[in-house]
Amino acid sequence: MAGIRKRTVAWGTGLILVFGAAGARAQDKDSFTPMALDAGFGRLDVSEPKTPAEEIIKEFAAKESEFQEALNHYTYRRLARVQTVNDDNKVDGEWYEVDDVIFDPSGKRTEKVVFAPENTLQRVSMSPSDLQDIQRGYPFVLTTEEIQQYNVKYVGRQKVDEVDCYVFDISPKQILKNKRYFLGRIWVDQSDLQIVVTNGRMVPDDTRKGNEDLHPPFMTWRGLVDGHFWFPVYTKAEGVLHFPGGKGYMAQDVHIRDTIKYSDYKQFGSTVKILYGDEDITNKTDKTADPKADPKAKPPQQ
């Protein structure tokens, strides 16, 4: 959100903040308030896994690469809503957009705006990094190529609803100019070795006076599509942003809430094969695009 300097505080059921020391150093100008885990999360088992953590990391990054390649051949709909909330917990401004992520006649990936009512946000404005987070940050993917840019620390094992997961803390090794990174925690399905829940935030924030561009923490849930891939189905981001005040304007707090929904996953007709391990699933039919159709790892009911 442009023009903001903040200290992040999570709000609402299901949001958690779990940043370790390495993560805090990645952006030490912010402070984080840990929240209790959602009721869907079981006890964290911190014992060492039977398979070495380094091998698990290598294998799930390879699966995430397969996931990204598969997602590149799917169309879907994204509903994105950004709201400001006043002290009475009433929405006093909103940016809302419905986009279809599709392919043009030449086969190039593109986004088509389906519905975009008037933007009524007044206390904050949407910045390019906000749109980038909605498009690519919230549905975070940690492929074999991308993982080289991160410190990945094994935390333990934990159940998310009915899914047995490995848990990892993720922080960028370095932050390069004009690039955004994930900082937080991921839960990886022990059998499918794909991310099923992501919790954290995108960094860096711009804290320069007069140029503040800051963002709330978020949590993204994935659901099984075509019985193979865990695709994003729901994101919630929420926090209180603290304006520092300056010459000509007063300090104020702004409560921000983002909700993103992803639906209608469909494979795009292509001559490119989609492989899941050694299995060609190019012509499989989408059966579980709705996370409620699968009993695993469901986001909280809204």
Secondary structure in CASP SS format (residue, H / E / C, confidence):
PFRMAT SS
TARGET T0000
AUTHOR 0000-0000-0000
METHOD secondary structure of the structure
MODEL  1
M C 1.00
A E 1.00
G C 1.00
I C 1.00
R C 1.00
K C 1.00
R C 1.00
T E 1.00
V E 1.00
A C 1.00
W C 1.00
G C 1.00
T C 1.00
G C 1.00
L C 1.00
I C 1.00
L C 1.00
V C 1.00
F C 1.00
G C 1.00
A H 1.00
A H 1.00
G H 1.00
A H 1.00
R H 1.00
A H 1.00
Q C 1.00
D C 1.00
K C 1.00
D C 1.00
S C 1.00
F E 1.00
T E 1.00
P C 1.00
M C 1.00
A C 1.00
L C 1.00
D C 1.00
A C 1.00
G C 1.00
F E 1.00
G C 1.00
R C 1.00
L C 1.00
D E 1.00
V C 1.00
S C 1.00
E C 1.00
P C 1.00
K C 1.00
T C 1.00
P C 1.00
A H 1.00
E H 1.00
E H 1.00
I H 1.00
I H 1.00
K H 1.00
E H 1.00
F H 1.00
A H 1.00
A H 1.00
K H 1.00
E H 1.00
S H 1.00
E H 1.00
F H 1.00
Q H 1.00
E H 1.00
A H 1.00
L H 1.00
N C 1.00
H C 1.00
Y E 1.00
T E 1.00
Y E 1.00
R E 1.00
R E 1.00
L E 1.00
A E 1.00
R E 1.00
V E 1.00
Q E 1.00
T E 1.00
V E 1.00
N C 1.00
D C 1.00
D C 1.00
N C 1.00
K C 1.00
V E 1.00
D E 1.00
G E 1.00
E E 1.00
W E 1.00
Y E 1.00
E E 1.00
V E 1.00
D E 1.00
D E 1.00
V E 1.00
I E 1.00
F E 1.00
D C 1.00
P C 1.00
S C 1.00
G C 1.00
K C 1.00
R E 1.00
T E 1.00
E E 1.00
K E 1.00
V E 1.00
V E 1.00
F E 1.00
A C 1.00
P C 1.00
E C 1.00
N C 1.00
T C 1.00
L C 1.00
Q C 1.00
R C 1.00
V C 1.00
S E 1.00
M C 1.00
S C 1.00
P H 1.00
S H 1.00
D H 1.00
L H 1.00
Q H 1.00
D H 1.00
I H 1.00
Q H 1.00
R H 1.00
G H 1.00
Y C 1.00
P C 1.00
F C 1.00
V C 1.00
L C 1.00
T C 1.00
T C 1.00
E C 1.00
E H 1.00
I H 1.00
Q H 1.00
Q H 1.00
Y E 1.00
N E 1.00
V E 1.00
K E 1.00
Y E 1.00
V E 1.00
G E 1.00
R E 1.00
Q E 1.00
K E 1.00
V E 1.00
D C 1.00
E C 1.00
V E 1.00
D E 1.00
C E 1.00
Y E 1.00
V E 1.00
F E 1.00
D E 1.00
I E 1.00
S E 1.00
P E 1.00
K C 1.00
Q C 1.00
I C 1.00
L C 1.00
K C 1.00
N C 1.00
K C 1.00
R C 1.00
Y E 1.00
F E 1.00
L E 1.00
G E 1.00
R E 1.00
I E 1.00
W E 1.00
V E 1.00
D E 1.00
Q C 1.00
S C 1.00
D C 1.00
L C 1.00
Q C 1.00
I E 1.00
V E 1.00
V E 1.00
T E 1.00
N E 1.00
G E 1.00
R E 1.00
M E 1.00
V E 1.00
P C 1.00
D C 1.00
D E 1.00
T C 1.00
R C 1.00
K C 1.00
G C 1.00
N C 1.00
E C 1.00
D E 1.00
L C 1.00
H C 1.00
P C 1.00
P C 1.00
F E 1.00
M E 1.00
T E 1.00
W E 1.00
R E 1.00
G E 1.00
L E 1.00
V E 1.00
D C 1.00
G C 1.00
H C 1.00
F E 1.00
W E 1.00
F E 1.00
P E 1.00
V E 1.00
Y E 1.00
T E 1.00
K E 1.00
A E 1.00
E E 1.00
G E 1.00
V E 1.00
L E 1.00
H E 1.00
F E 1.00
P C 1.00
G C 1.00
G E 1.00
K C 1.00
G C 1.00
Y E 1.00
M C 1.00
A C 1.00
Q E 1.00
D E 1.00
V E 1.00
H E 1.00
I E 1.00
R E 1.00
D E 1.00
T E 1.00
I E 1.00
K E 1.00
Y E 1.00
S E 1.00
D E 1.00
Y E 1.00
K E 1.00
Q E 1.00
F C 1.00
G C 1.00
S C 1.00
T C 1.00
V C 1.00
K C 1.00
I C 1.00
L E 1.00
Y E 1.00
G C 1.00
D C 1.00
E E 1.00
D E 1.00
I C 1.00
T C 1.00
N C 1.00
K C 1.00
T C 1.00
D C 1.00
K C 1.00
T C 1.00
A C 1.00
D C 1.00
P H 1.00
K H 1.00
A H 1.00
D C 1.00
P C 1.00
K C 1.00
A C 1.00
K C 1.00
P C 1.00
P C 1.00
Q C 1.00
Q C 1.00
END
